[in-house]
Amino acid sequence: MSPGTAQPGASISHWLDDCEWSWTGSLASWALDHPAGPGSVQAPEEAAAHRAGRLRAHRDALGFLCPVLRPTRP
């Protein structure tokens, strides 16, 4: 890609899965590593609830588009 070239993107299911599992896995890992930390009891519950919602509710419906908007040169 040459300098100044913009690359838009669109989400696909496995990419969103990777993002979701990374986020919820990091949250659960943090709770295990910091048992006395604020929210460490709630963190695994939140991660599990978020995963369940993703799998049951919006996994096949949710996506997003990342357009890149920039001025054009004459």
N, C-alpha and C positions, 0 to 999 in steps of 0.2 A: 504494500500500500504506500503510495507516495505521500509526502508531507501535505497536510491540508485536506486529505481525503477523509470524509466522514462515513462511518459504517453504521447504518441503522440496524435494528434487530427486532425479532419477534420471538416471543417465548414459545417453547414447546414443552409438552408434559414432563418428559424426563428431566429437563433442565430445571423446571419448577420443583420437581420432586427433590432434586439434589439440593436446591436452596432451602427448601422446607426442612429436610432431614438434617442438614448442616446446622440450621438455626436451632431446631428442637434438641438435637444431639448435644450441641454446645451448652445449651441451657441445663440439660440433665447432667452433663459432665461437670459443669461448674458447681451444681448442687452437691455432687458426690465429693468434689475436691474441697468444698467449703461448708462442711456440715453445720458450722456455727454462724455462717453468714446470714445476712438479712434476706429473707425470702427463700432460704434453702429448702424449707419444707414444702413450700408452695411451688417451687420451680419444676420439679418432676411432674406434679399434677397439671400445671399449665402446659408443659410440653406434651403430655399425653392427651390432654383435651384438644390442643391445637392439631396434633397429628390425626386424631379421630375426626375432627371437623374437616380437615383437608381430605381425608380418605372418603368420608361419607357424604359430604355436602358439596364441595366445590372443585374437586379434583378434575373432573371432566368438563367443567364449565369455565373455570377461571384461567385467564391468560393475560398477557399485557404486551403492548407494543412500545418500543422505544424509538420514536422518530428522532432524527437529528435535523434541527432547523438551523439554517445559517444563511446569511446573505450571499447572493450570487455576485460574481464579478461581471461587469459589462463586457 
